């Protein structure tokens, strides 16, 4: 669990408490602030979830790329060169050969 997930869950919970307190006391401003906090918390938690998923997905791919580069340095250099030329040609508006 990362920091964004923890903070998002905490903000969401705080928002629920504020909303309930606002409902009980009839304070519309506190109730609205609670709803806003819940939305903010949910967004932050979702962002944290996304970061976690990307980290879990990207790590094995990076390990495979690192292993390929170590096992086949010349092939890796050639592949990097081809990809680099394709990117440069794309940025200049030319089609890759």
C-alpha positions as CSV (number, residue, x, y, z in Angstrom):
1,X,0.0,0.0,0.0
2,X,1.4,3.4,-1.0
3,X,1.0,6.8,0.6
4,X,-1.7,8.0,-1.8
5,X,-3.8,4.9,-1.0
6,X,-3.5,5.6,2.8
7,X,-4.1,9.3,2.5
8,X,-7.1,8.8,0.2
9,X,-8.7,6.2,2.5
10,X,-8.1,8.6,5.5
11,X,-9.6,11.6,3.6
12,X,-12.6,9.5,2.5
13,X,-13.2,8.3,6.1
14,X,-12.9,11.9,7.4
15,X,-15.4,13.0,4.8
16,X,-17.9,10.4,5.9
17,X,-17.6,11.6,9.5
18,X,-18.0,15.2,8.5
19,X,-21.0,14.4,6.3
20,X,-22.7,12.4,9.2
21,X,-21.9,15.2,11.6
22,X,-23.4,17.8,9.2
23,X,-26.5,15.7,8.8
24,X,-27.0,15.2,12.5
25,X,-26.5,18.9,13.4
26,X,-28.3,20.2,10.3
27,X,-25.1,22.0,9.2
28,X,-25.3,22.0,5.4
29,X,-21.8,23.5,5.0
30,X,-20.1,20.7,7.1
31,X,-22.2,18.1,5.3
32,X,-21.1,19.5,1.9
33,X,-17.5,19.6,3.0
34,X,-17.7,16.0,4.0
35,X,-19.0,15.0,0.6
36,X,-16.2,16.9,-1.1
37,X,-13.6,15.2,1.2
38,X,-15.1,11.8,0.2
39,X,-14.7,12.6,-3.5
40,X,-11.2,13.9,-3.0
41,X,-10.3,10.8,-0.9
42,X,-11.7,8.4,-3.5
43,X,-9.8,10.2,-6.3
44,X,-6.5,10.1,-4.4
45,X,-7.0,6.4,-3.4
46,X,-7.7,5.5,-7.1
47,X,-4.6,7.4,-8.1
48,X,-2.6,5.4,-5.5
49,X,-4.2,2.1,-6.8
50,X,-3.2,3.0,-10.3
51,X,0.4,3.8,-9.3
52,X,0.5,0.4,-7.5
53,X,-0.8,-1.4,-10.5
54,X,1.7,0.3,-12.9
55,X,4.6,-0.4,-10.5
56,X,3.7,-4.1,-10.3
57,X,3.3,-4.3,-14.1
58,X,6.3,-2.3,-15.1
59,X,8.8,-4.0,-12.8
60,X,8.7,-7.4,-14.6
61,X,9.0,-5.8,-18.0
62,X,12.0,-3.7,-16.8
63,X,13.6,-6.9,-15.5
64,X,13.1,-8.7,-18.8
65,X,14.5,-5.7,-20.7
66,X,17.5,-5.6,-18.4
67,X,18.1,-9.3,-18.8
68,X,17.9,-9.1,-22.6
69,X,20.4,-6.2,-22.6
70,X,22.8,-8.1,-20.4
71,X,22.4,-11.4,-22.4
72,X,22.6,-9.8,-25.9
73,X,24.3,-6.4,-25.7
74,X,24.7,-6.0,-29.5
75,X,21.1,-6.9,-30.2
76,X,19.9,-4.5,-27.5
77,X,22.1,-1.7,-29.0
78,X,20.8,-2.4,-32.5
79,X,17.2,-2.5,-31.2
80,X,17.7,0.8,-29.3
81,X,19.1,2.4,-32.5
82,X,16.2,1.3,-34.6
83,X,13.7,2.5,-32.1
84,X,15.6,5.8,-31.8
85,X,15.5,6.4,-35.5
86,X,11.8,5.5,-35.7
87,X,11.1,8.0,-33.0
88,X,13.2,10.7,-34.7
89,X,11.6,10.1,-38.0
90,X,8.1,10.2,-36.4
91,X,8.9,13.5,-34.7
92,X,10.2,14.9,-38.0
93,X,7.0,13.7,-39.8
94,X,8.6,11.0,-41.8
95,X,7.5,7.4,-41.9
96,X,9.9,4.8,-40.5
97,X,11.6,2.7,-43.2
